[in-house]
Amino acid sequence: MRQKLILFLGLVLVVLAIGGCVAVPPNASPVPPTKTPKPTFTPTPPVTPTPLPLATATKPLAPTAAPTDTPVPTPVPPTPTPAAPRLTANQNVNVRSGPGTNYTRIGALSVGQSFEIIGKNPAGDWYQFDFNGQNGWVRQDFVTVSGDSAAIKVAQNIPPPPTAAPPTATPLPTAPPPPPAPSYPYSLLKGVERCDPNVGNTYFNGFVRNRDNSPLNGVCVHIAFYGPRQTKCSGCGGVGDGVWGFSPFGGPAPRGVTVEIFVVSCDGVPEGGQDQRTGFGNLTPMSDKWVRTINDSEQCTGITFVKN
């Protein structure tokens, strides 16, 4: 409407401009001008321009967040229960009925045996455990502890310490027992012989006597080294009453040879004796053996056997 009004007013102004510019014919009598009535204009009611609707800026919508998945809570793993404390023997060790070596020994643990600990003593140096159905105790120095050691509580059933047994009366001394009966018919007198170096020949001699120290003839004495060697009788061959002797090596003895001399039975033994050539009779010992290892050639004399 506003544009139409402007156009209309523009046309009016053009008409008025043309009318003022009309040419008068030459030499024409002037004609009184006819008063042209002024055009009347019917006032047109003012047109109130209707404001054009302007686009209203719309506040942009806030971007809608993309839907997200509802987070699922991660399950919290349960707190692990600490392992029960256990003891393992690191050596063979005694098991006691209470926390101390003054308690009764009720058994033993071998290396590697393991048991659950059920208590400790107030000092903490002995552990209590179920040992074959009874309360056993073992010292901490001899075991290794695993698991939750803080869970070990002081035992409530610690037995009282055993009372010391009253001292026993010292028994009166008794007479020494009689010496055992001799197991052989003849005994070796120990420590009466004498051995001296003798570079030229290794030999042995001695005596057979009665209990009253009188010489005893006809008793067979045997010498052995590397097996049986010779048997001779005391007093035989004119060597003197109760005397016997051997020179078995014919010179120095081999270094390190061990010699045994002892009494044997004379049954079947001729007066000249026996050796490896003649063979031997019964060589069962009838006395203790005199034994010596020869490292250097020597002579040993005074080896004595006594009839029991």
C-alpha positions in Angstrom: 0.0 0.0 0.0 2.8 2.3 0.8 4.3 1.9 -2.7 0.9 2.6 -4.4 0.5 5.9 -2.4 3.9 7.0 -3.5 3.1 6.2 -7.1 -0.2 8.2 -7.0 1.5 11.3 -5.6 4.1 11.1 -8.3 1.4 11.1 -11.1 -0.2 14.2 -9.6 3.0 16.1 -9.6 3.5 15.2 -13.3 0.0 16.5 -14.3 0.6 19.8 -12.5 3.9 20.3 -14.3 2.4 19.7 -17.7 -0.5 22.1 -17.1 1.9 24.9 -16.3 3.7 24.5 -19.5 0.9 24.8 -22.1 1.8 27.2 -25.1 -0.4 30.3 -25.9 -1.2 30.7 -29.7 0.4 33.9 -31.2 -1.7 36.9 -31.8 -4.7 35.4 -30.3 -7.0 37.5 -28.3 -6.5 36.9 -24.9 -9.2 34.9 -23.6 -9.8 35.5 -20.1 -8.8 32.6 -18.4 -11.5 30.4 -17.3 -11.0 29.5 -13.8 -10.7 26.0 -13.7 -12.1 24.8 -10.5 -9.5 23.3 -8.5 -9.9 19.7 -8.4 -11.2 18.5 -5.2 -9.6 15.6 -3.8 -11.4 13.3 -1.7 -9.0 12.6 1.0 -8.1 9.1 1.0 -7.9 7.9 4.5 -4.4 7.3 5.4 -3.4 3.8 4.8 -1.7 2.5 7.7 0.9 0.3 6.2 0.6 -3.1 7.5 4.0 -4.1 8.7 5.2 -7.0 6.9 5.8 -9.8 9.1 9.4 -10.3 9.7 10.8 -13.6 10.2 11.4 -14.0 13.9 14.8 -15.2 14.6 14.3 -18.4 16.4 16.8 -19.3 19.0 18.6 -22.3 17.8 17.8 -25.3 19.8 20.5 -26.6 21.9 22.0 -29.7 20.2 20.5 -32.7 21.7 23.1 -35.0 23.0 23.2 -38.4 21.4 21.7 -40.9 23.7 24.3 -42.9 25.5 24.1 -46.3 27.0 23.5 -46.4 30.7 26.8 -47.4 32.2 26.6 -50.8 33.9 28.5 -50.7 37.2 31.6 -52.9 37.1 31.3 -55.6 39.7 33.8 -55.2 42.5 35.6 -58.5 43.1 35.2 -59.7 46.6 38.1 -59.1 49.0 40.0 -62.4 49.1 39.9 -64.0 52.5 43.5 -64.3 53.9 44.8 -67.8 53.9 44.7 -69.4 57.3 48.1 -69.5 59.0 50.0 -72.7 58.6 53.3 -74.1 59.9 55.7 -76.3 58.0 58.5 -78.1 59.7 61.9 -77.1 58.2 63.7 -79.9 60.1 62.8 -82.9 62.2 61.4 -81.5 65.5 59.7 -82.7 68.7 56.0 -82.0 69.4 55.3 -81.1 73.0 52.1 -81.1 75.1 52.7 -77.4 75.9 54.8 -74.4 75.0 58.1 -75.5 76.4 60.7 -78.2 76.5 59.7 -79.0 80.0 56.4 -80.4 78.7 55.9 -84.0 77.7 57.0 -85.0 74.2 54.0 -86.4 72.4 55.5 -87.0 69.0 57.6 -85.5 66.2 57.3 -83.7 62.9 59.3 -84.7 59.8 60.7 -82.1 57.4 57.9 -80.8 55.2 54.9 -81.8 57.4 52.4 -78.9 57.5 49.5 -78.1 59.9 47.1 -75.2 60.4 48.0 -73.0 63.4 45.3 -72.6 66.0 47.1 -70.6 68.6 50.3 -69.4 70.2 51.7 -68.7 73.6 51.8 -65.1 75.0 55.5 -64.8 74.1 54.7 -65.9 70.5 57.6 -68.3 70.3 55.5 -71.5 70.4 52.6 -72.5 68.1 49.7 -74.7 68.9 48.1 -77.0 66.3 45.9 -80.1 66.1 48.4 -83.1 66.3 46.5 -86.3 65.8 43.5 -85.2 67.8 45.4 -83.5 70.6 46.9 -80.1 71.1 50.5 -80.1 70.0 53.0 -77.4 70.4 56.2 -76.7 68.4 58.8 -74.0 68.7 58.8 -71.3 66.0 62.5 -71.6 65.4 62.0 -75.0 63.7 59.0 -74.2 61.4 58.1 -71.8 58.6 54.8 -69.9 58.9 52.7 -69.1 55.8 49.3 -67.3 55.5 47.9 -64.6 57.7 50.2 -64.7 60.7 48.4 -61.7 62.2 45.3 -63.9 62.7 47.2 -66.2 65.2 45.6 -65.5 68.6 46.9 -66.4 72.0 45.6 -69.8 72.9 43.1 -70.0 75.8 43.8 -73.6 76.8 47.5 -73.5 77.5 48.3 -76.2 80.0 50.1 -75.2 83.2 53.8 -76.0 83.3 54.5 -79.4 84.7 55.8 -79.5 88.2 59.4 -80.7 88.7 59.7 -84.2 90.1 61.2 -84.2 93.6 64.8 -85.2 93.6 65.4 -88.8 94.1 67.7 -90.0 96.8 71.1 -90.9 95.7 71.5 -94.6 95.8 74.1 -96.0 98.0 77.1 -97.3 96.2 77.0 -101.0 95.7 79.8 -103.5 95.4 81.2 -103.8 91.9 79.9 -106.9 90.1 82.2 -109.9 90.0 84.2 -110.2 86.9 82.6 -112.3 84.2 83.5 -115.9 84.0 86.3 -116.4 81.5 84.9 -117.4 78.1 88.1 -119.4 77.2 90.1 -122.0 79.0 93.2 -119.7 78.8 93.6 -116.0 79.3 96.0 -113.6 77.7 98.0 -111.5 80.2 97.9 -108.1 78.7 100.7 -105.6 78.8 103.4 -108.0 80.0 105.0 -108.5 76.6 107.8 -106.4 75.1 108.6 -105.6 71.5 112.0 -104.2 70.4 113.4 -103.4 67.0 115.4 -106.3 65.4 116.5 -105.6 61.9 117.8 -109.1 61.2 114.7 -111.2 62.1 111.1 -110.8 63.2 110.2 -113.4 65.9 107.8 -113.9 68.8 108.0 -116.0 72.0 106.3 -116.3 75.3 105.0 -118.6 78.1 102.1 -120.7 79.1 101.6 -120.8 82.9 99.2 -122.0 85.6 97.4 -119.6 87.9 100.2 -120.0 90.4 102.7 -118.9 87.8 104.2 -122.3 87.3 105.1 -123.2 83.7 102.6 -125.4 81.8 103.9 -127.7 79.1 101.9 -129.4 76.3 99.7 -126.4 75.4 99.4 -125.6 71.7 99.9 -122.1 70.5 99.1 -121.0 67.0 100.4 -118.0 64.9 98.4 -116.7 61.9 99.1 -114.1 59.3 97.7 -114.2 55.8 95.8 -117.3 57.1 97.0 -120.2 59.3 100.8 -120.5 59.6 102.2 -122.6 62.5 101.2 -124.5 65.6 103.7 -125.3 68.4 103.3 -126.7 71.9 104.8 -125.1 75.0 107.9 -126.9 76.4 108.2 -129.0 73.2 111.5 -129.4 71.4 113.6 -128.6 74.5 112.9 -124.9 74.4 112.2 -124.8 78.1 109.2 -125.4 80.4 106.2 -123.5 79.4 108.0 -121.8 76.6 106.9 -121.4 72.9 108.3 -119.4 70.0 108.0 -118.6 66.3 110.4 -117.2 63.6 107.8 -117.5 60.8 109.3 -115.1 58.2 112.9 -116.4 58.1 114.0 -112.8 58.4 112.3 -109.4 58.7 108.5 -109.4 58.4 106.8 -107.6 55.4 105.9 -104.1 56.4 102.2 -103.8 57.4 101.6 -107.5 58.1 99.2 -108.3 61.0 100.1 -111.2 63.3 97.6 -113.1 65.6 98.8 -115.5 68.3 96.4 -117.6 70.4 96.0 -121.0 72.2 94.3 -123.9 70.3 93.6 -127.5 71.0 96.4 -130.0 70.8 94.3 -132.9 69.7 96.1 -134.6 66.8 99.1 -132.2 66.9 102.4 -134.0 66.9 105.2 -132.8 69.3 107.0 -131.1 66.4 103.9 -129.0 65.7 102.0 -128.3 62.4 102.4 -126.0 59.5 100.9 -125.5 56.0 102.7 -128.5 54.7 101.4 -130.9 57.3 97.9 -129.3 57.5 96.2 -128.2 60.7 93.8 -129.7 63.2 91.2 -127.7 65.2 92.1 -124.0 65.2 89.2 -122.8 67.2 90.6 -120.2 69.6 90.9 -121.3 73.3 92.1 -117.9 74.5 92.0 -114.2 73.6 94.2 -113.3 70.6 97.4 -111.3 70.9 97.4 -109.0 67.8 100.1 -106.8 66.4 100.8 -105.1 63.0 104.5 -105.1 62.1 105.7 -101.8 60.5 109.4 -102.4 61.1 111.2 -105.7 61.9 111.1 -106.4 65.6 111.2 -109.1 68.3 108.3 -109.5 70.7 108.9 -111.5 73.9 107.1 -112.4 77.1 103.7 -113.0 75.4 101.9 -115.0 78.2 98.8 -117.2 78.4 97.5 -118.4 81.7 95.2 -121.4 82.3 91.9 -120.4 83.9 
